[in-house]
Amino acid sequence: MPRRPLRDDWPDSGDESLLDIRMCDLPLAIEGAMGDRIAQLRNELDARGVRFPLHFYLSDEWFTPDGATSIAVPFYLAHERLERLEESQMLEVEGGEYEWCMRILRHEAGHAIDNAYRLRLRRQRRSIFGPHSTPYPEFYTPKPYSKSFVLHLDAWYAQSHPDEDFAETFAVWLTPTSEWRTRYAGWPALKKLEYMDALMTSIRNRAPLVTNPAEVDSLSRIRKTLGQHYRRKRRHYGVDYPNFYDRDLRRLFSEAPEFSGNAAASQFIARIRKPVRRVVAGWTGIYQYTIDQVIEDMIERCRELKLRLAVPEDQARQEFTVLLTVQAMNYLHSGGHRLFL
């Protein structure tokens, strides 16, 4: 179907009206808000002598199409009104902050370079990072204290698949301020970075073997509405396994008569919900939306048990933050942490 022209004042619409808009009808251009960030990435690549045609386009999420020298950028980064919608729907904007966006761009550039020079076919590359043919898992269980992988994106992303390990290592190598030789001294991951350094030297100023600016799932071809998009995305990051918090909650809260005059636990948690959610997301790398679902379950359970504060508020806030972190990590290690590849 042809694109439906939107009124010029569409950014002034409320969230409910925006959710009715088809994604293909959004009048967006990647050159706007993303221009400076893309230019910085190109400058960083040029400074390292890694030059190849890299194409950027808008889609519904971050990814690099397999075999392509193109990078898909999520549509909401092309307009500040859509960033606000993303935050209202998902509680955060992945790549919204400048440095966060640059980390993702460097990571995706690692995939594109892998494709451009067919690096995955090199025997040493397969030996160091593992074979590209390894199936992507639906879930992964990271080892937070492992020193065999670099730390770049959240949730120990390098551990999810050999190709992600390669892209994460490239991103650390490319980052101008990473000081990776010092930062990873004594880590097994340093060998990966040293190999990456030698590998990039070997292709410096060489023409790519592949130039493929394919646009898979480009925004102009996505006919679902923004509402449909966010319903699917929230299901993807929602909590879909049973949790039982009673014992942990009763360490902070109580239904005993002597605490009947204290604040309800459900109200207390609701009051500290937003700042605690952000702290735990920063510690664990798990999406705020997922953590918020755990909090919602805890609030509901506190209501059912009629729990009230049993310790001073400062202590309860600190201990609840630890409890939520443990539950989030349990969720991650149980196989519930979903990949967004």
Contacts in CASP RR format, 6 or more apart in sequence:
PFRMAT RR
TARGET T0000
AUTHOR 0000-0000-0000
METHOD contacts of the structure
MODEL  1
MPRRPLRDDWPDSGDESLLDIRMCDLPLAIEGAMGDRIAQLRNELDARGV
RFPLHFYLSDEWFTPDGATSIAVPFYLAHERLERLEESQMLEVEGGEYEW
CMRILRHEAGHAIDNAYRLRLRRQRRSIFGPHSTPYPEFYTPKPYSKSFV
LHLDAWYAQSHPDEDFAETFAVWLTPTSEWRTRYAGWPALKKLEYMDALM
TSIRNRAPLVTNPAEVDSLSRIRKTLGQHYRRKRRHYGVDYPNFYDRDLR
RLFSEAPEFSGNAAASQFIARIRKPVRRVVAGWTGIYQYTIDQVIEDMIE
RCRELKLRLAVPEDQARQEFTVLLTVQAMNYLHSGGHRLFL
1 223 0 8 1.000
3 24 0 8 1.000
3 25 0 8 1.000
3 220 0 8 1.000
4 22 0 8 1.000
4 25 0 8 1.000
5 25 0 8 1.000
5 27 0 8 1.000
6 21 0 8 1.000
6 25 0 8 1.000
6 26 0 8 1.000
6 27 0 8 1.000
10 18 0 8 1.000
10 21 0 8 1.000
10 27 0 8 1.000
11 79 0 8 1.000
11 81 0 8 1.000
15 85 0 8 1.000
15 88 0 8 1.000
15 89 0 8 1.000
18 81 0 8 1.000
18 82 0 8 1.000
18 85 0 8 1.000
18 226 0 8 1.000
19 85 0 8 1.000
19 225 0 8 1.000
19 226 0 8 1.000
19 227 0 8 1.000
19 230 0 8 1.000
20 225 0 8 1.000
20 226 0 8 1.000
20 227 0 8 1.000
21 225 0 8 1.000
21 226 0 8 1.000
22 222 0 8 1.000
22 223 0 8 1.000
22 224 0 8 1.000
22 225 0 8 1.000
22 226 0 8 1.000
23 60 0 8 1.000
23 75 0 8 1.000
23 219 0 8 1.000
23 222 0 8 1.000
23 223 0 8 1.000
23 224 0 8 1.000
23 225 0 8 1.000
23 226 0 8 1.000
23 229 0 8 1.000
24 219 0 8 1.000
24 220 0 8 1.000
24 221 0 8 1.000
24 222 0 8 1.000
24 223 0 8 1.000
26 75 0 8 1.000
26 79 0 8 1.000
26 82 0 8 1.000
26 219 0 8 1.000
28 58 0 8 1.000
28 75 0 8 1.000
28 78 0 8 1.000
28 79 0 8 1.000
28 82 0 8 1.000
28 219 0 8 1.000
29 78 0 8 1.000
30 38 0 8 1.000
30 56 0 8 1.000
30 57 0 8 1.000
30 58 0 8 1.000
30 73 0 8 1.000
30 78 0 8 1.000
32 78 0 8 1.000
33 77 0 8 1.000
33 78 0 8 1.000
33 79 0 8 1.000
33 80 0 8 1.000
34 56 0 8 1.000
34 73 0 8 1.000
34 77 0 8 1.000
34 78 0 8 1.000
34 101 0 8 1.000
37 98 0 8 1.000
37 101 0 8 1.000
37 102 0 8 1.000
37 105 0 8 1.000
38 56 0 8 1.000
38 105 0 8 1.000
40 102 0 8 1.000
41 54 0 8 1.000
41 102 0 8 1.000
41 105 0 8 1.000
41 106 0 8 1.000
41 109 0 8 1.000
42 54 0 8 1.000
44 106 0 8 1.000
44 174 0 8 1.000
44 175 0 8 1.000
44 176 0 8 1.000
45 51 0 8 1.000
45 54 0 8 1.000
45 109 0 8 1.000
45 174 0 8 1.000
47 176 0 8 1.000
48 174 0 8 1.000
48 200 0 8 1.000
48 204 0 8 1.000
49 204 0 8 1.000
49 205 0 8 1.000
50 113 0 8 1.000
50 200 0 8 1.000
50 203 0 8 1.000
50 204 0 8 1.000
51 205 0 8 1.000
52 69 0 8 1.000
52 112 0 8 1.000
52 113 0 8 1.000
52 116 0 8 1.000
52 117 0 8 1.000
52 207 0 8 1.000
52 208 0 8 1.000
52 211 0 8 1.000
53 69 0 8 1.000
53 208 0 8 1.000
53 211 0 8 1.000
53 213 0 8 1.000
54 69 0 8 1.000
54 70 0 8 1.000
54 71 0 8 1.000
54 109 0 8 1.000
54 112 0 8 1.000
55 68 0 8 1.000
55 69 0 8 1.000
55 70 0 8 1.000
55 71 0 8 1.000
55 213 0 8 1.000
55 215 0 8 1.000
56 70 0 8 1.000
56 71 0 8 1.000
56 73 0 8 1.000
57 70 0 8 1.000
57 71 0 8 1.000
57 72 0 8 1.000
57 73 0 8 1.000
57 215 0 8 1.000
57 218 0 8 1.000
57 219 0 8 1.000
58 72 0 8 1.000
58 73 0 8 1.000
58 74 0 8 1.000
58 75 0 8 1.000
58 78 0 8 1.000
58 218 0 8 1.000
58 219 0 8 1.000
59 72 0 8 1.000
59 73 0 8 1.000
59 74 0 8 1.000
59 75 0 8 1.000
59 215 0 8 1.000
59 216 0 8 1.000
59 217 0 8 1.000
59 218 0 8 1.000
59 219 0 8 1.000
59 222 0 8 1.000
60 74 0 8 1.000
60 75 0 8 1.000
60 217 0 8 1.000
60 219 0 8 1.000
60 222 0 8 1.000
60 229 0 8 1.000
61 72 0 8 1.000
61 74 0 8 1.000
61 340 0 8 1.000
62 71 0 8 1.000
62 72 0 8 1.000
62 73 0 8 1.000
62 74 0 8 1.000
62 94 0 8 1.000
62 104 0 8 1.000
62 108 0 8 1.000
62 340 0 8 1.000
63 71 0 8 1.000
63 72 0 8 1.000
63 108 0 8 1.000
63 216 0 8 1.000
63 341 0 8 1.000
64 70 0 8 1.000
64 71 0 8 1.000
64 72 0 8 1.000
64 108 0 8 1.000
64 110 0 8 1.000
64 111 0 8 1.000
64 112 0 8 1.000
64 115 0 8 1.000
65 72 0 8 1.000
65 214 0 8 1.000
65 215 0 8 1.000
65 216 0 8 1.000
66 115 0 8 1.000
67 115 0 8 1.000
67 210 0 8 1.000
67 212 0 8 1.000
67 214 0 8 1.000
68 112 0 8 1.000
68 115 0 8 1.000
68 212 0 8 1.000
68 213 0 8 1.000
68 214 0 8 1.000
68 216 0 8 1.000
69 112 0 8 1.000
69 115 0 8 1.000
69 116 0 8 1.000
69 208 0 8 1.000
69 210 0 8 1.000
69 211 0 8 1.000
69 212 0 8 1.000
69 213 0 8 1.000
70 112 0 8 1.000
70 212 0 8 1.000
70 213 0 8 1.000
70 214 0 8 1.000
70 215 0 8 1.000
71 105 0 8 1.000
71 108 0 8 1.000
71 109 0 8 1.000
71 111 0 8 1.000
71 112 0 8 1.000
72 215 0 8 1.000
72 216 0 8 1.000
72 217 0 8 1.000
72 218 0 8 1.000
74 86 0 8 1.000
74 94 0 8 1.000
75 82 0 8 1.000
75 219 0 8 1.000
76 82 0 8 1.000
76 83 0 8 1.000
76 85 0 8 1.000
76 86 0 8 1.000
76 93 0 8 1.000
77 83 0 8 1.000
77 93 0 8 1.000
77 95 0 8 1.000
77 96 0 8 1.000
77 101 0 8 1.000
83 93 0 8 1.000
83 96 0 8 1.000
85 226 0 8 1.000
86 92 0 8 1.000
86 93 0 8 1.000
86 94 0 8 1.000
87 93 0 8 1.000
89 230 0 8 1.000
89 233 0 8 1.000
89 234 0 8 1.000
90 230 0 8 1.000
90 233 0 8 1.000
90 234 0 8 1.000
90 237 0 8 1.000
90 287 0 8 1.000
90 288 0 8 1.000
90 289 0 8 1.000
91 277 0 8 1.000
91 287 0 8 1.000
91 288 0 8 1.000
91 289 0 8 1.000
91 292 0 8 1.000
92 281 0 8 1.000
92 287 0 8 1.000
92 288 0 8 1.000
92 289 0 8 1.000
94 100 0 8 1.000
94 104 0 8 1.000
94 340 0 8 1.000
95 101 0 8 1.000
95 104 0 8 1.000
102 175 0 8 1.000
103 152 0 8 1.000
103 153 0 8 1.000
103 171 0 8 1.000
103 175 0 8 1.000
104 153 0 8 1.000
106 152 0 8 1.000
106 170 0 8 1.000
106 171 0 8 1.000
106 174 0 8 1.000
106 175 0 8 1.000
107 152 0 8 1.000
107 153 0 8 1.000
107 157 0 8 1.000
107 167 0 8 1.000
107 168 0 8 1.000
107 170 0 8 1.000
107 171 0 8 1.000
108 167 0 8 1.000
109 170 0 8 1.000
109 171 0 8 1.000
109 174 0 8 1.000
110 166 0 8 1.000
110 167 0 8 1.000
110 170 0 8 1.000
110 171 0 8 1.000
110 174 0 8 1.000
111 163 0 8 1.000
111 167 0 8 1.000
113 119 0 8 1.000
113 170 0 8 1.000
114 120 0 8 1.000
114 163 0 8 1.000
114 166 0 8 1.000
114 167 0 8 1.000
114 170 0 8 1.000
115 210 0 8 1.000
115 212 0 8 1.000
116 208 0 8 1.000
116 209 0 8 1.000
116 210 0 8 1.000
116 211 0 8 1.000
117 203 0 8 1.000
117 206 0 8 1.000
117 208 0 8 1.000
117 209 0 8 1.000
117 210 0 8 1.000
118 209 0 8 1.000
118 210 0 8 1.000
119 125 0 8 1.000
119 166 0 8 1.000
119 199 0 8 1.000
120 126 0 8 1.000
120 132 0 8 1.000
120 163 0 8 1.000
120 166 0 8 1.000
122 199 0 8 1.000
124 195 0 8 1.000
125 166 0 8 1.000
125 195 0 8 1.000
125 199 0 8 1.000
126 132 0 8 1.000
126 162 0 8 1.000
128 191 0 8 1.000
128 192 0 8 1.000
128 195 0 8 1.000
129 162 0 8 1.000
129 163 0 8 1.000
129 165 0 8 1.000
129 166 0 8 1.000
129 169 0 8 1.000
129 192 0 8 1.000
130 162 0 8 1.000
130 165 0 8 1.000
131 162 0 8 1.000
132 162 0 8 1.000
132 163 0 8 1.000
134 161 0 8 1.000
134 162 0 8 1.000
136 160 0 8 1.000
136 161 0 8 1.000
136 339 0 8 1.000
136 341 0 8 1.000
137 160 0 8 1.000
137 161 0 8 1.000
137 339 0 8 1.000
138 338 0 8 1.000
138 339 0 8 1.000
139 335 0 8 1.000
139 336 0 8 1.000
139 337 0 8 1.000
139 338 0 8 1.000
139 339 0 8 1.000
140 159 0 8 1.000
140 160 0 8 1.000
140 161 0 8 1.000
140 335 0 8 1.000
140 337 0 8 1.000
140 339 0 8 1.000
141 332 0 8 1.000
141 333 0 8 1.000
141 335 0 8 1.000
141 337 0 8 1.000
142 155 0 8 1.000
142 156 0 8 1.000
142 159 0 8 1.000
142 160 0 8 1.000
142 332 0 8 1.000
143 156 0 8 1.000
143 159 0 8 1.000
144 156 0 8 1.000
146 156 0 8 1.000
146 159 0 8 1.000
147 184 0 8 1.000
147 186 0 8 1.000
147 187 0 8 1.000
147 188 0 8 1.000
147 189 0 8 1.000
148 187 0 8 1.000
148 188 0 8 1.000
148 189 0 8 1.000
149 156 0 8 1.000
149 158 0 8 1.000
149 159 0 8 1.000
149 165 0 8 1.000
149 168 0 8 1.000
149 189 0 8 1.000
150 158 0 8 1.000
150 168 0 8 1.000
150 169 0 8 1.000
150 171 0 8 1.000
150 172 0 8 1.000
150 180 0 8 1.000
150 184 0 8 1.000
150 189 0 8 1.000
150 192 0 8 1.000
150 193 0 8 1.000
151 158 0 8 1.000
151 172 0 8 1.000
152 158 0 8 1.000
152 168 0 8 1.000
152 171 0 8 1.000
152 172 0 8 1.000
152 175 0 8 1.000
153 168 0 8 1.000
153 171 0 8 1.000
154 282 0 8 1.000
154 284 0 8 1.000
154 285 0 8 1.000
154 286 0 8 1.000
155 284 0 8 1.000
155 285 0 8 1.000
155 286 0 8 1.000
155 332 0 8 1.000
155 337 0 8 1.000
157 164 0 8 1.000
157 168 0 8 1.000
158 164 0 8 1.000
158 165 0 8 1.000
158 168 0 8 1.000
158 169 0 8 1.000
159 165 0 8 1.000
160 339 0 8 1.000
160 341 0 8 1.000
161 341 0 8 1.000
164 341 0 8 1.000
165 192 0 8 1.000
169 189 0 8 1.000
169 192 0 8 1.000
169 193 0 8 1.000
169 196 0 8 1.000
170 196 0 8 1.000
170 200 0 8 1.000
172 178 0 8 1.000
172 180 0 8 1.000
172 184 0 8 1.000
172 193 0 8 1.000
173 180 0 8 1.000
173 193 0 8 1.000
173 196 0 8 1.000
173 197 0 8 1.000
173 200 0 8 1.000
180 190 0 8 1.000
180 193 0 8 1.000
181 190 0 8 1.000
181 193 0 8 1.000
184 190 0 8 1.000
184 193 0 8 1.000
222 229 0 8 1.000
234 289 0 8 1.000
236 338 0 8 1.000
236 340 0 8 1.000
237 287 0 8 1.000
237 289 0 8 1.000
237 290 0 8 1.000
237 338 0 8 1.000
238 289 0 8 1.000
238 290 0 8 1.000
238 293 0 8 1.000
239 290 0 8 1.000
239 293 0 8 1.000
239 294 0 8 1.000
239 297 0 8 1.000
239 331 0 8 1.000
240 336 0 8 1.000
241 331 0 8 1.000
241 334 0 8 1.000
241 336 0 8 1.000
243 294 0 8 1.000
243 297 0 8 1.000
243 327 0 8 1.000
243 331 0 8 1.000
245 297 0 8 1.000
245 298 0 8 1.000
245 301 0 8 1.000
245 327 0 8 1.000
246 301 0 8 1.000
246 305 0 8 1.000
248 323 0 8 1.000
248 326 0 8 1.000
248 327 0 8 1.000
249 265 0 8 1.000
249 298 0 8 1.000
249 301 0 8 1.000
249 302 0 8 1.000
249 305 0 8 1.000
249 307 0 8 1.000
249 323 0 8 1.000
250 305 0 8 1.000
250 307 0 8 1.000
251 319 0 8 1.000
251 323 0 8 1.000
252 265 0 8 1.000
252 309 0 8 1.000
252 310 0 8 1.000
252 311 0 8 1.000
252 316 0 8 1.000
252 319 0 8 1.000
252 320 0 8 1.000
252 323 0 8 1.000
253 265 0 8 1.000
253 302 0 8 1.000
253 305 0 8 1.000
253 307 0 8 1.000
253 308 0 8 1.000
253 309 0 8 1.000
253 310 0 8 1.000
253 316 0 8 1.000
254 307 0 8 1.000
254 308 0 8 1.000
254 310 0 8 1.000
255 305 0 8 1.000
255 306 0 8 1.000
255 307 0 8 1.000
255 308 0 8 1.000
256 310 0 8 1.000
259 308 0 8 1.000
259 309 0 8 1.000
259 310 0 8 1.000
260 308 0 8 1.000
261 308 0 8 1.000
262 308 0 8 1.000
262 309 0 8 1.000
262 310 0 8 1.000
263 308 0 8 1.000
263 309 0 8 1.000
263 313 0 8 1.000
264 302 0 8 1.000
264 303 0 8 1.000
264 306 0 8 1.000
264 307 0 8 1.000
264 308 0 8 1.000
264 309 0 8 1.000
265 302 0 8 1.000
265 307 0 8 1.000
265 308 0 8 1.000
265 309 0 8 1.000
266 299 0 8 1.000
266 300 0 8 1.000
266 302 0 8 1.000
266 303 0 8 1.000
266 307 0 8 1.000
268 309 0 8 1.000
268 313 0 8 1.000
268 316 0 8 1.000
269 295 0 8 1.000
269 298 0 8 1.000
269 299 0 8 1.000
269 302 0 8 1.000
269 320 0 8 1.000
270 299 0 8 1.000
272 317 0 8 1.000
272 320 0 8 1.000
273 292 0 8 1.000
273 295 0 8 1.000
273 299 0 8 1.000
276 295 0 8 1.000
276 317 0 8 1.000
276 320 0 8 1.000
276 321 0 8 1.000
276 324 0 8 1.000
277 288 0 8 1.000
277 291 0 8 1.000
277 292 0 8 1.000
277 295 0 8 1.000
277 324 0 8 1.000
278 288 0 8 1.000
279 321 0 8 1.000
280 286 0 8 1.000
280 291 0 8 1.000
280 321 0 8 1.000
280 324 0 8 1.000
280 325 0 8 1.000
280 328 0 8 1.000
281 287 0 8 1.000
281 288 0 8 1.000
281 291 0 8 1.000
283 325 0 8 1.000
284 291 0 8 1.000
284 325 0 8 1.000
284 328 0 8 1.000
284 329 0 8 1.000
284 332 0 8 1.000
286 328 0 8 1.000
286 331 0 8 1.000
286 332 0 8 1.000
286 337 0 8 1.000
290 328 0 8 1.000
290 331 0 8 1.000
290 337 0 8 1.000
291 324 0 8 1.000
291 328 0 8 1.000
294 324 0 8 1.000
294 327 0 8 1.000
294 328 0 8 1.000
294 331 0 8 1.000
295 324 0 8 1.000
298 324 0 8 1.000
309 316 0 8 1.000
311 319 0 8 1.000
331 337 0 8 1.000
END
